[in-house]
Amino acid sequence: MAQSAVPTSEPLDRLLQEVRACTICAPHLSTPPRPVLQAAAGARILVAGQAPGRKVAASGVPFDDASGERLRAWMGIDRSSFYDPDFIAILPMGFCYPGPGRSGDLPPRPECAPTWRARLLDKLPSIRLTLVIGAYAQAWHLKPGTGTTLTAAVRSWREQGSQVLPLPHPSPRNNGWLQRNPWFEAEVLPELKARVSALRGP
Protein backbone atom coordinates (compact mmCIF):
# COMPACT_ATOMS: atom_id res chain seq x y z
CA MET A 1 0.00 0.00 0.00
CA ALA A 2 1.31 3.48 -0.86
CA GLN A 3 2.48 5.74 1.96
CA SER A 4 0.00 8.47 2.88
CA ALA A 5 1.10 12.06 2.33
CA VAL A 6 -0.65 13.10 5.58
CA PRO A 7 1.90 14.59 8.03
CA THR A 8 2.73 12.25 10.89
CA SER A 9 1.56 14.88 13.39
CA GLU A 10 -1.99 14.93 12.02
CA PRO A 11 -3.13 11.55 13.43
CA LEU A 12 -1.98 12.62 16.90
CA ASP A 13 -3.75 15.95 16.49
CA ARG A 14 -6.99 14.15 15.64
CA LEU A 15 -6.57 11.76 18.55
CA LEU A 16 -5.98 14.64 20.94
CA GLN A 17 -9.19 16.25 19.69
CA GLU A 18 -11.04 13.01 20.46
CA VAL A 19 -9.54 12.82 23.93
CA ARG A 20 -10.37 16.43 24.75
CA ALA A 21 -13.99 15.81 23.70
CA CYS A 22 -14.28 12.63 25.77
CA THR A 23 -17.22 12.31 28.19
CA ILE A 24 -16.96 8.60 29.01
CA CYS A 25 -16.58 9.29 32.76
CA ALA A 26 -19.22 12.03 32.96
CA PRO A 27 -21.77 9.97 34.94
CA HIS A 28 -19.17 9.35 37.65
CA LEU A 29 -17.68 12.86 38.02
CA SER A 30 -18.72 15.61 40.40
CA THR A 31 -17.84 18.27 37.80
CA PRO A 32 -18.16 18.29 33.99
CA PRO A 33 -15.38 16.39 32.17
CA ARG A 34 -12.35 18.47 31.20
CA PRO A 35 -9.50 16.26 29.98
CA VAL A 36 -6.12 17.81 30.76
CA LEU A 37 -3.04 16.57 28.89
CA GLN A 38 -0.14 17.71 26.73
CA ALA A 39 1.53 15.87 23.84
CA ALA A 40 3.36 16.27 20.54
CA ALA A 41 4.97 13.63 18.34
CA GLY A 42 8.47 14.95 19.03
CA ALA A 43 8.25 14.83 22.83
CA ARG A 44 11.28 13.16 24.42
CA ILE A 45 10.06 12.96 28.03
CA LEU A 46 6.75 11.51 29.20
CA VAL A 47 5.34 12.59 32.55
CA ALA A 48 2.96 9.78 33.53
CA GLY A 49 0.99 11.10 36.49
CA GLN A 50 -2.23 10.28 38.33
CA ALA A 51 -5.09 12.68 37.52
CA PRO A 52 -5.54 16.45 37.57
CA GLY A 53 -6.52 18.08 40.84
CA ARG A 54 -9.21 20.70 41.27
CA LYS A 55 -6.97 23.67 40.46
CA VAL A 56 -5.58 22.02 37.33
CA ALA A 57 -9.08 21.06 36.20
CA ALA A 58 -10.10 24.70 36.53
CA SER A 59 -7.13 26.09 34.59
CA GLY A 60 -6.83 23.29 32.03
CA VAL A 61 -3.03 23.42 32.43
CA PRO A 62 -1.34 20.22 33.67
CA PHE A 63 0.62 20.54 36.92
CA ASP A 64 -0.41 24.18 37.27
CA ASP A 65 -0.21 23.95 41.05
CA ALA A 66 2.17 23.39 43.97
CA SER A 67 2.84 19.83 42.78
CA GLY A 68 3.97 21.19 39.44
CA GLU A 69 6.30 23.71 41.06
CA ARG A 70 7.98 20.91 43.00
CA LEU A 71 8.11 18.58 39.98
CA ARG A 72 9.79 21.25 37.86
CA ALA A 73 12.31 21.85 40.64
CA TRP A 74 12.99 18.11 40.83
CA MET A 75 13.57 18.05 37.06
CA GLY A 76 15.70 21.19 37.07
CA ILE A 77 13.66 22.99 34.40
CA ASP A 78 11.49 26.10 34.17
CA ARG A 79 7.85 26.49 33.14
CA SER A 80 8.77 27.31 29.55
CA SER A 81 10.59 24.00 29.08
CA PHE A 82 7.98 22.04 31.01
CA TYR A 83 5.13 23.31 28.87
CA ASP A 84 6.91 22.73 25.57
CA PRO A 85 4.97 19.77 24.10
CA ASP A 86 7.83 19.04 21.69
CA PHE A 87 9.98 18.33 24.75
CA ILE A 88 7.56 16.98 27.36
CA ALA A 89 4.33 15.01 27.02
CA ILE A 90 2.06 14.95 30.08
CA LEU A 91 -0.39 12.04 30.15
CA PRO A 92 -1.94 11.27 33.54
CA MET A 93 -3.66 7.95 34.13
CA GLY A 94 -6.96 9.81 34.27
CA PHE A 95 -7.41 12.97 32.21
CA CYS A 96 -10.27 14.49 34.23
CA TYR A 97 -10.51 15.58 37.86
CA PRO A 98 -11.99 12.54 39.62
CA GLY A 99 -13.47 14.52 42.52
CA PRO A 100 -12.72 14.79 46.23
CA GLY A 101 -12.23 11.75 48.43
CA ARG A 102 -11.98 11.27 52.17
CA SER A 103 -8.28 12.09 52.18
CA GLY A 104 -7.26 13.92 49.04
CA ASP A 105 -8.71 13.33 45.60
CA LEU A 106 -10.33 10.14 44.38
CA PRO A 107 -8.25 7.74 42.25
CA PRO A 108 -8.12 8.22 38.47
CA ARG A 109 -11.26 6.94 36.79
CA PRO A 110 -10.61 3.34 35.62
CA GLU A 111 -12.22 3.88 32.20
CA CYS A 112 -9.66 6.41 31.01
CA ALA A 113 -6.38 4.52 30.63
CA PRO A 114 -7.80 1.44 28.83
CA THR A 115 -9.66 3.72 26.42
CA TRP A 116 -6.89 6.13 25.48
CA ARG A 117 -3.46 5.32 26.87
CA ALA A 118 -2.08 2.76 24.43
CA ARG A 119 -3.36 4.75 21.45
CA LEU A 120 -1.67 7.92 22.67
CA LEU A 121 1.61 6.26 23.58
CA ASP A 122 1.73 4.73 20.11
CA LYS A 123 1.83 8.27 18.70
CA LEU A 124 4.85 9.29 20.80
CA PRO A 125 7.78 7.52 19.11
CA SER A 126 10.46 9.90 20.40
CA ILE A 127 9.99 9.30 24.14
CA ARG A 128 13.34 8.50 25.76
CA LEU A 129 12.45 8.96 29.43
CA THR A 130 9.21 8.22 31.27
CA LEU A 131 8.70 9.71 34.73
CA VAL A 132 6.25 7.40 36.47
CA ILE A 133 4.54 9.35 39.23
CA GLY A 134 2.47 7.59 41.88
CA ALA A 135 1.11 4.11 42.37
CA TYR A 136 -1.48 4.03 39.57
CA ALA A 137 1.01 5.08 36.90
CA GLN A 138 3.60 2.69 38.32
CA ALA A 139 1.18 -0.24 38.07
CA TRP A 140 0.83 0.50 34.32
CA HIS A 141 4.38 1.47 33.35
CA LEU A 142 6.84 -0.42 35.57
CA LYS A 143 8.25 -3.88 35.00
CA PRO A 144 6.14 -6.76 36.34
CA GLY A 145 7.23 -7.81 39.81
CA THR A 146 8.21 -4.31 40.90
CA GLY A 147 7.60 -3.67 44.61
CA THR A 148 3.99 -3.58 45.73
CA THR A 149 4.32 -0.30 47.67
CA LEU A 150 5.15 3.11 46.27
CA THR A 151 8.31 3.25 48.39
CA ALA A 152 9.49 -0.11 47.05
CA ALA A 153 8.74 0.98 43.49
CA VAL A 154 10.72 4.20 43.83
CA ARG A 155 13.59 2.32 45.51
CA SER A 156 13.72 0.04 42.47
CA TRP A 157 14.65 2.92 40.17
CA ARG A 158 18.03 1.41 39.25
CA GLU A 159 16.30 -1.78 38.10
CA GLN A 160 13.97 0.03 35.67
CA GLY A 161 16.61 0.90 33.09
CA SER A 162 17.70 4.23 31.70
CA GLN A 163 14.36 5.18 30.13
CA VAL A 164 12.03 4.85 33.12
CA LEU A 165 12.21 6.59 36.50
CA PRO A 166 9.59 5.99 39.22
CA LEU A 167 8.82 8.95 41.47
CA PRO A 168 6.53 9.73 44.39
CA HIS A 169 3.86 12.31 43.74
CA PRO A 170 5.29 15.81 44.23
CA SER A 171 2.18 16.92 46.13
CA PRO A 172 2.70 18.75 49.44
CA ARG A 173 0.69 15.87 50.95
CA ASN A 174 3.84 13.77 50.47
CA ASN A 175 6.07 16.01 52.60
CA GLY A 176 6.08 13.36 55.31
CA TRP A 177 7.16 10.66 52.86
CA LEU A 178 10.00 12.87 51.62
CA GLN A 179 11.17 13.50 55.18
CA ARG A 180 11.10 9.78 55.99
CA ASN A 181 12.99 8.86 52.82
CA PRO A 182 15.97 11.24 52.51
CA TRP A 183 17.65 8.81 50.09
CA PHE A 184 15.19 10.00 47.43
CA GLU A 185 16.59 13.52 47.41
CA ALA A 186 20.16 12.31 47.77
CA GLU A 187 20.10 9.53 45.15
CA VAL A 188 17.16 9.88 42.78
CA LEU A 189 16.90 13.64 42.23
CA PRO A 190 20.47 14.08 40.93
CA GLU A 191 19.83 11.22 38.48
CA LEU A 192 16.53 12.77 37.43
CA LYS A 193 18.11 16.16 36.76
CA ALA A 194 20.96 14.55 34.80
CA ARG A 195 18.62 12.52 32.60
CA VAL A 196 16.38 15.50 31.88
CA SER A 197 19.33 17.74 31.12
CA ALA A 198 20.76 15.19 28.67
CA LEU A 199 17.50 15.20 26.72
CA ARG A 200 17.04 18.97 26.55
CA GLY A 201 19.49 19.46 23.71
CA PRO A 202 20.91 22.84 22.74
N, C-alpha and C positions, 0 to 999 in steps of 0.2 A: 504494500500500500504506500502511496506517495506521502512524503512528509507534509504536514500542514504548514501553511505560511503564517498561521496565527502566532504572535509572540508568546514565548513561554510564560510571561507574566500574566497573560490574560486569563488562563484557567484559574489561577490563584485569585485573581481579582473577582472573578465570578463566584468562586467558592466563598470568599470573604463576604460578598454581598448576601449570599444565602445564609451564612452564619449570623450576620448582623440582623437579618430579618426573622431569625428563628423564634418560635413561640412554644416549642415543645414542652417546656417546663411551666408554662403560664398557670395551669391549674394548681400548681404546688407552691407558687411564690407569693410572698406578701406584698410585693410591689410589681409593677409591669416589667416584663423581660427587657433587659438592656444588655446584650452581649458586649463584653469589653475584652478586646484582644488587639494584638499588633503583629503584623507579619509582612514580609516581602521575600521574594524568591532568593535574593542574595544574602539573607541574614546568615551570620556565622555563629551566633550564640542564641540558644533557645532558653528562655526562662520559663520553666514548667512549674507553675504555682498551684494554689488551691482554688480560690474563687474570689472575685472582687468583694470588698467590704462595702459598707453603706456609702462612705465618702467617695470611693472610686465609682460606684454605681451612679452616683449623682453627677460626677464630672465626666464620666465616660473615658477617663484617662487611666490606664493601668498603673498601679503602684503610685498613685497620686496622693500619698498619705505618709504617715510616719514610717510605716514599713518600707515604703519605697526609698525614703531618705536613707534609712539604714542599709538597705540592699545596695544602693548606689555607692555608699561609703565602703561597704564590704568589697565591692567590685573595683573600686578605685576610679570611677568614672563620674562625669557630670550629667545633668539632665539632658543636655543636647545629644550626647552620645547614646544615652539610655533610650531616648525616644527616636532614634534613627532606625527605622524598620529595615534598612539595608544592612544594619549591623546586628540588631537584636530583635528577635521575635519573642513575643510574650503570649503564651498560650496556657492559661490556667486550666485545671481539670474541669471546672465549671465556669462558663462564661458570664453567667448572671449572678447577682447577689442572691444567695440562698435564703436570707432572712436571719433574724436573731434567734439564738438558742439560749439555753440556760446559762452557759458560760461561754461567751463569745458568739460567733456566727455559727449557723448550721453548716454541716458538711456540704461540699459541692453536690449538686443534683446528680444522681446516678445516670440519668438519660444522656447527659451532655457528651461525655468522653466517647462512649461507644458510637454515638451518632456522627461525631465530627473529627475526633482526634487523628485517627489513622489517615483520613483523607487530607487533612491539613499537613501533617508531617510528611506525607508523600510529595507535597509541593514545596518542601524546604530542603533542596538537595545540598545546600552549601553549609549546613549546620556542622560545626566542628566541636562545639562544647555545649552540653546541656546541663543547666543548673536545676537540680531536682529539689524543689522546696516543699517540705512537709510530707506527712505520711501518705496522703492520697496520691500525690505525684510519684512518690517513691515506690508505691505498690505497682504503678504502671511502668515506670521507666528503669528501675534497677534490676540487676541480675537476679534470677530466681535463687532463693536460699539466702538472700541478704537478711540481716537481723530483723527480728519482728518488732522491735521498738525503734522510734525515731533516733534515739541516741545510738543504738547499735548500727543503724543504717548510716548515720553520719560518720561514725567511727570507721566504717568500712570504706572510706573514700579512696584509699590507696588500691583497694581491690577492684574498683569500678573502671579502671583504665583512664586514659588521658582525655577522653571525650565526654565523661560524665562526672559530675561532682554533686553529691547529696549535701543539702544544707537544711538547717532548721529554719522555721519561718522567722523573718526579721521583725515580726510584730513586737511592740513593747510588752505584750503579754508574755513573751519568752525571755524577759530580762532575768528571771530566776534561773532558767535553764542555762543561760550564758554565764551566769555567775558560778553555777555548779560545775560547769564544764570549761574551765579556762584553756584546756588544750585546743578547743575549737579556734579561739582567737590566735593562739600561738602557732598552731600547725596548719590549719585549713585556710585561714584568711590570706596568709602570704601566698599560698599556692593558687588560690582563687584570683588574686590580683595579678599574679604572673601569667596565668593562662589567659585572662581577659586582655591584658596588655599585649600579649603575643598575637592576638587575633585582631587588634585594632588597626594595624597597618599604619602607613604614613598619614 
